[in-house]
Amino acid sequence: MRVHKDDLLGQLNNGWKHLMTNLNKERFSLAAQVTGAAQHALDVAVQYAKDRKQFGQPIGKFQVIQHKLADMQVAVHASRMLTYDLARRLDAKLDCRKEASIAKVYCAEAYHRVADEGMQILGGYSMTPDFPMERHYRDSRIMRIGGGSSEVMRTSIAKDLGL
Ligand SMILES: Cc1cc2nc3c(=O)[nH]c(=O)nc-3n(C[C@H](O)[C@H](O)[C@H](O)COP(=O)(O)OP(=O)(O)OC[C@H]3O[C@@H](n4cnc5c(N)ncnc54)[C@H](O)[C@@H]3O)c2cc1C
């Protein structure tokens, strides 16, 4: 379409390049968003494991529950580190297409794993609106599709591996 030169955004005939730059920022903002959400899902699950008593003790005393929560903590921590690393690269204006795809796919899938285990820890209550876990579960499922699906992120990473 014809646009007056005073109304041109960015450089002429470089639209795709500008769009790609914004995709990196979108992937960063999604990684940050799901990392915060995953942290909340973990916090809810930890509190529930401390409060809920079965067989005479809080379920958080069962090693199987502790290990689930430990894995969730690992996932949240790794998500945070990938997000911080991407933020640093964006700030420094470094090329970060690969790192943006890595952060988006990892953090979105980590959030889904955290929400899934959170559902398991909350048991039957996880399905009720009394706790936010079912919301996390639904939200986390979408994050593997929107803003670049996990499949497309992997294709992008593979391209950066020269494949
Ligand atoms: C809640 C929500 C909010 C959204 N918000 C926005 C928004 O604000 N702005 C916006 O522009 N879009 C938005 N989207 C759209 C989103 O980006 C698309 O849904 C997503 O990119 C997938 O496209 P599609 O739905 O057409 O699925 P399809 O492209 O039909 O994909 C279907 C399946 O095939 C896979 N697939 C497709 N192509 C390939 C390929 N080349 N290689 C391997 N696998 C492939 C996909 O990964 C997926 O698993 C939103 C979607 C949702 C669910």
The ligand as an SDF file (V2000), in Angstrom:
LIG
                    3D

 53 58  0  0  0  0  0  0  0  0999 V2000
   -5.6970  -17.6060   23.6180 C   0  0  0  0  0  0  0  0  0  0  0  0
   -5.0290  -17.2520   22.3380 C   0  0  0  0  0  0  0  0  0  0  0  0
   -4.5950  -15.9510   22.1290 C   0  0  0  0  0  0  0  0  0  0  0  0
   -4.0280  -15.5940   20.9350 C   0  0  0  0  0  0  0  0  0  0  0  0
   -3.6490  -14.2960   20.7810 N   0  0  0  0  0  0  0  0  0  0  0  0
   -3.1560  -13.9000   19.5910 C   0  0  0  0  0  0  0  0  0  0  0  0
   -2.8090  -12.5310   19.3590 C   0  0  0  0  0  0  0  0  0  0  0  0
   -2.9620  -11.6890   20.2650 O   0  0  0  0  0  0  0  0  0  0  0  0
   -2.3140  -12.1660   18.1630 N   0  0  0  0  0  0  0  0  0  0  0  0
   -2.1460  -13.0810   17.1600 C   0  0  0  0  0  0  0  0  0  0  0  0
   -1.6940  -12.7020   16.0890 O   0  0  0  0  0  0  0  0  0  0  0  0
   -2.4620  -14.3700   17.3460 N   0  0  0  0  0  0  0  0  0  0  0  0
   -2.9630  -14.8110   18.5280 C   0  0  0  0  0  0  0  0  0  0  0  0
   -3.2780  -16.1390   18.7020 N   0  0  0  0  0  0  0  0  0  0  0  0
   -3.1320  -17.0440   17.5680 C   0  0  0  0  0  0  0  0  0  0  0  0
   -1.9620  -17.9950   17.7660 C   0  0  0  0  0  0  0  0  0  0  0  0
   -0.7460  -17.3370   17.5110 O   0  0  0  0  0  0  0  0  0  0  0  0
   -2.2220  -19.1820   16.8200 C   0  0  0  0  0  0  0  0  0  0  0  0
   -3.3200  -19.9120   17.3300 O   0  0  0  0  0  0  0  0  0  0  0  0
   -0.9940  -20.0560   16.7440 C   0  0  0  0  0  0  0  0  0  0  0  0
    0.0560  -19.4000   16.0820 O   0  0  0  0  0  0  0  0  0  0  0  0
   -1.2940  -21.3670   15.9850 C   0  0  0  0  0  0  0  0  0  0  0  0
   -1.8840  -21.0700   14.7510 O   0  0  0  0  0  0  0  0  0  0  0  0
   -3.2520  -21.7990   14.3670 P   0  0  0  0  0  0  0  0  0  0  0  0
   -4.2050  -21.7190   15.5030 O   0  0  0  0  0  0  0  0  0  0  0  0
   -3.6670  -21.2910   13.0400 O   0  0  0  0  0  0  0  0  0  0  0  0
   -2.8450  -23.3210   14.2560 O   0  0  0  0  0  0  0  0  0  0  0  0
   -2.1690  -24.0520   13.0280 P   0  0  0  0  0  0  0  0  0  0  0  0
   -1.1640  -23.1790   12.3440 O   0  0  0  0  0  0  0  0  0  0  0  0
   -3.2400  -24.6620   12.1950 O   0  0  0  0  0  0  0  0  0  0  0  0
   -1.3660  -25.1860   13.8100 O   0  0  0  0  0  0  0  0  0  0  0  0
   -2.0120  -26.3910   14.2590 C   0  0  0  0  0  0  0  0  0  0  0  0
   -0.9220  -27.3470   14.7300 C   0  0  0  0  0  0  0  0  0  0  0  0
    0.0110  -27.6110   13.6560 O   0  0  0  0  0  0  0  0  0  0  0  0
    1.3230  -27.2310   14.0300 C   0  0  0  0  0  0  0  0  0  0  0  0
    2.0240  -26.6250   12.9170 N   0  0  0  0  0  0  0  0  0  0  0  0
    1.5690  -25.6480   12.0860 C   0  0  0  0  0  0  0  0  0  0  0  0
    2.5170  -25.3210   11.2060 N   0  0  0  0  0  0  0  0  0  0  0  0
    3.5840  -26.0910   11.4600 C   0  0  0  0  0  0  0  0  0  0  0  0
    4.8700  -26.2340   10.8850 C   0  0  0  0  0  0  0  0  0  0  0  0
    5.2570  -25.4580    9.8590 N   0  0  0  0  0  0  0  0  0  0  0  0
    5.7130  -27.1350   11.4200 N   0  0  0  0  0  0  0  0  0  0  0  0
    5.3200  -27.8940   12.4540 C   0  0  0  0  0  0  0  0  0  0  0  0
    4.1130  -27.8260   13.0550 N   0  0  0  0  0  0  0  0  0  0  0  0
    3.2620  -26.9380   12.5590 C   0  0  0  0  0  0  0  0  0  0  0  0
    1.1470  -26.2330   15.1610 C   0  0  0  0  0  0  0  0  0  0  0  0
    2.2650  -26.1890   16.0180 O   0  0  0  0  0  0  0  0  0  0  0  0
   -0.0740  -26.7840   15.8810 C   0  0  0  0  0  0  0  0  0  0  0  0
    0.2950  -27.8400   16.7350 O   0  0  0  0  0  0  0  0  0  0  0  0
   -3.8400  -16.5460   19.9030 C   0  0  0  0  0  0  0  0  0  0  0  0
   -4.2290  -17.8660   20.1220 C   0  0  0  0  0  0  0  0  0  0  0  0
   -4.8170  -18.2310   21.3160 C   0  0  0  0  0  0  0  0  0  0  0  0
   -5.2410  -19.6710   21.5110 C   0  0  0  0  0  0  0  0  0  0  0  0
  1  2  1  0
  2  3  1  0
  2 52  2  0
  3  4  2  0
  4  5  1  0
  4 50  1  0
  5  6  2  0
  6  7  1  0
  6 13  1  0
  7  8  2  0
  7  9  1  0
  9 10  1  0
 10 11  2  0
 10 12  1  0
 12 13  2  0
 13 14  1  0
 14 15  1  0
 14 50  1  0
 15 16  1  0
 16 17  1  0
 16 18  1  0
 18 19  1  0
 18 20  1  0
 20 21  1  0
 20 22  1  0
 22 23  1  0
 23 24  1  0
 24 25  2  0
 24 26  1  0
 24 27  1  0
 27 28  1  0
 28 29  2  0
 28 30  1  0
 28 31  1  0
 31 32  1  0
 32 33  1  0
 33 34  1  0
 33 48  1  0
 34 35  1  0
 35 36  1  0
 35 46  1  0
 36 37  1  0
 36 45  1  0
 37 38  2  0
 38 39  1  0
 39 40  1  0
 39 45  2  0
 40 41  1  0
 40 42  2  0
 42 43  1  0
 43 44  2  0
 44 45  1  0
 46 47  1  0
 46 48  1  0
 48 49  1  0
 50 51  2  0
 51 52  1  0
 52 53  1  0
M  END
$$$$
